[in-house]
Amino acid sequence: MVHPLSRGKDRDSFEKEKLTPPSSLLLSQTDTHTSSNSLYLKMEKILITGGAGYIGSHTAVTLVEAGYLPIIVDDFSNSDKSVLNGLKTILNQEVPYYEGDCNDRALMKRLFTEHSLKGVIHFAANKAVGESTAVPLKYYRNNVGSLVVLLETMAEFGVTDLVFSSSCTVYGQPDELPVKETTPRKDAESPYGNTKKICEDILVDVTKSAAGTRIISLRYFNPIGAHPSALIGELPLGVPANLIPFVTQTGVGIREKLTVFGNDYDTPDGTCVRDYIHVLDLADAHLKALEYLTDKPGSFYDLFNVGTGNGNTVLEVIQAFEKVSGKALNYQIGPRRPGDVEKVWADTSKISEKLGWTPKHSLEDALRDSWNWQLALAKK
Ligand SMILES: NC(=O)c1ccc[n+]([C@@H]2O[C@H](COP(=O)([O-])OP(=O)(O)OC[C@H]3O[C@@H](n4cnc5c(N)ncnc54)[C@H](O)[C@@H]3O)[C@@H](O)[C@H]2O)c1
């Protein structure tokens, strides 16, 4: 389906043009938590679990721009309803949402009854590695349990297509770099990492058993950045566990200083290496994955790395941040943090060849967008 909204807009054109759906595509929406405002008619609907979260909200934008209607379900356990306002301003239109837990079968049934879904993207999960070690059952119940409920509901309603959020954490410290999809997974370092491995295994089993189920797991490397409008971005609750929110919070003065965990690793400057991928490029990978599934025969499973193919050290990230923000970052070198992988970056040839996906944003683009998002948050 060709949609009138333009795709792949750069940051400048976003500023210049407003996304306005033509009135012929509007319908009145009463079955979800939207106002009496109108919504897009005849657009294929994609359920986004965890759609109010960091990656889900950016994927909602990408889907609308590509002509789909995302339906969000989120319990707001790790997000804020203000995200929905951000989406509304970016899209000039509300995105319908259901407030609730994906483990709630009755809710999921209601949702699948009320909407004819083309497919599902399953983001909803808990993702704090440290917390998962302290309360593993919370992670197994939510991350594994919600996938099972979702798959059972999809089977009941004949919805076949699913894109699942996995993680490069399944590789641990890989024996080969860059990491290919065929690189063996390692024992998980945390219950969180283990839930991703278990979920991947469940998906393989399901595609082997249930005719017609078409599933892709995307193994994300390190998502960073924000929408260039600075209306949505990462919203870490409490002290951020990831580098970039810590960097931007230090830059804006919320944190006094950033500690770099170790500078004696076997890397160019001794600090850990990661593959940082702009969240909008990641969102685009979900779109490409969904569309790739469309013409696949029944019972299909595949998995793809989603990264840039480049690794950057922590000190390179700090230098790039200082360049784009014009701020000198207050940081110190501390001891290694237990459980940190020394270096990991993706081989992206498979996703590039099969899905036709390549990242469009640089590290600097992503850091600029993260910084502008942080500045916008500071004004709130
Ligand atoms: N951000 C990363 O660095 C990263 C890396 C690899 C994989 N992932 C995976 O990507 C997915 C999305 O990550 P994110 O960074 O957007 O996280 P996020 O916490 O910002 O988004 C997840 C959303 O899911 C919601 N949620 C959680 N459990 C739910 C439930 N049972 N029912 C309904 N809603 C629920 C939360 O409120 C939140 O809005 C997760 O599965 C995560 O494990 C993230």
The ligand as an SDF file (V2000), in Angstrom:
LIG
                    3D

 44 48  0  0  0  0  0  0  0  0999 V2000
   17.2300   -0.3140   24.4840 N   0  0  0  0  0  0  0  0  0  0  0  0
   18.1650   -1.2530   24.3570 C   0  0  0  0  0  0  0  0  0  0  0  0
   19.3500   -0.9970   24.5990 O   0  0  0  0  0  0  0  0  0  0  0  0
   17.7980   -2.6400   23.8720 C   0  0  0  0  0  0  0  0  0  0  0  0
   18.8010   -3.4710   23.3640 C   0  0  0  0  0  0  0  0  0  0  0  0
   18.4530   -4.7570   22.9390 C   0  0  0  0  0  0  0  0  0  0  0  0
   17.1370   -5.1900   23.0310 C   0  0  0  0  0  0  0  0  0  0  0  0
   16.1980   -4.3630   23.5500 N   0  0  0  0  0  0  0  0  0  0  0  0
   14.8210   -4.8450   23.6500 C   0  0  0  0  0  0  0  0  0  0  0  0
   13.9840   -4.0030   22.8930 O   0  0  0  0  0  0  0  0  0  0  0  0
   12.6960   -3.9290   23.4960 C   0  0  0  0  0  0  0  0  0  0  0  0
   12.3150   -2.4840   23.6770 C   0  0  0  0  0  0  0  0  0  0  0  0
   13.3250   -1.8360   24.4220 O   0  0  0  0  0  0  0  0  0  0  0  0
   13.2190   -0.3020   24.8010 P   0  0  0  0  0  0  0  0  0  0  0  0
   14.6070    0.1940   24.9450 O   0  0  0  0  0  0  0  0  0  0  0  0
   12.2850    0.4110   23.9050 O   0  0  0  0  0  0  0  0  0  0  0  0
   12.6050   -0.4390   26.2520 O   0  0  0  0  0  0  0  0  0  0  0  0
   11.5100    0.4450   26.9950 P   0  0  0  0  0  0  0  0  0  0  0  0
   11.4930    0.0270   28.4070 O   0  0  0  0  0  0  0  0  0  0  0  0
   11.7090    1.8880   26.6730 O   0  0  0  0  0  0  0  0  0  0  0  0
   10.1630   -0.0350   26.2640 O   0  0  0  0  0  0  0  0  0  0  0  0
    9.4700   -1.1880   26.6560 C   0  0  0  0  0  0  0  0  0  0  0  0
    8.0340   -0.7850   26.8700 C   0  0  0  0  0  0  0  0  0  0  0  0
    7.3000   -1.9570   27.2120 O   0  0  0  0  0  0  0  0  0  0  0  0
    6.4160   -1.6360   28.2740 C   0  0  0  0  0  0  0  0  0  0  0  0
    6.1420   -2.9120   28.9390 N   0  0  0  0  0  0  0  0  0  0  0  0
    6.9850   -3.7010   29.6290 C   0  0  0  0  0  0  0  0  0  0  0  0
    6.3530   -4.8280   30.0170 N   0  0  0  0  0  0  0  0  0  0  0  0
    5.0900   -4.7420   29.5510 C   0  0  0  0  0  0  0  0  0  0  0  0
    3.9600   -5.5970   29.6060 C   0  0  0  0  0  0  0  0  0  0  0  0
    3.9920   -6.7850   30.2270 N   0  0  0  0  0  0  0  0  0  0  0  0
    2.8140   -5.1870   29.0090 N   0  0  0  0  0  0  0  0  0  0  0  0
    2.7510   -3.9990   28.3720 C   0  0  0  0  0  0  0  0  0  0  0  0
    3.7960   -3.1620   28.2810 N   0  0  0  0  0  0  0  0  0  0  0  0
    4.9500   -3.5290   28.8560 C   0  0  0  0  0  0  0  0  0  0  0  0
    7.1320   -0.5950   29.0990 C   0  0  0  0  0  0  0  0  0  0  0  0
    6.2520    0.2210   29.8340 O   0  0  0  0  0  0  0  0  0  0  0  0
    7.8370    0.2070   28.0040 C   0  0  0  0  0  0  0  0  0  0  0  0
    7.0370    1.2660   27.5370 O   0  0  0  0  0  0  0  0  0  0  0  0
   12.7880   -4.7400   24.7770 C   0  0  0  0  0  0  0  0  0  0  0  0
   12.3080   -6.0290   24.5120 O   0  0  0  0  0  0  0  0  0  0  0  0
   14.2690   -4.7800   25.0610 C   0  0  0  0  0  0  0  0  0  0  0  0
   14.6350   -5.9100   25.7940 O   0  0  0  0  0  0  0  0  0  0  0  0
   16.4890   -3.0950   23.9500 C   0  0  0  0  0  0  0  0  0  0  0  0
  1  2  1  0
  2  3  2  0
  2  4  1  0
  4  5  1  0
  4 44  2  0
  5  6  2  0
  6  7  1  0
  7  8  2  0
  8  9  1  0
  8 44  1  0
  9 10  1  0
  9 42  1  0
 10 11  1  0
 11 12  1  0
 11 40  1  0
 12 13  1  0
 13 14  1  0
 14 15  2  0
 14 16  1  0
 14 17  1  0
 17 18  1  0
 18 19  2  0
 18 20  1  0
 18 21  1  0
 21 22  1  0
 22 23  1  0
 23 24  1  0
 23 38  1  0
 24 25  1  0
 25 26  1  0
 25 36  1  0
 26 27  1  0
 26 35  1  0
 27 28  2  0
 28 29  1  0
 29 30  1  0
 29 35  2  0
 30 31  1  0
 30 32  2  0
 32 33  1  0
 33 34  2  0
 34 35  1  0
 36 37  1  0
 36 38  1  0
 38 39  1  0
 40 41  1  0
 40 42  1  0
 42 43  1  0
M  CHG  2   8   1  16  -1
M  END
$$$$
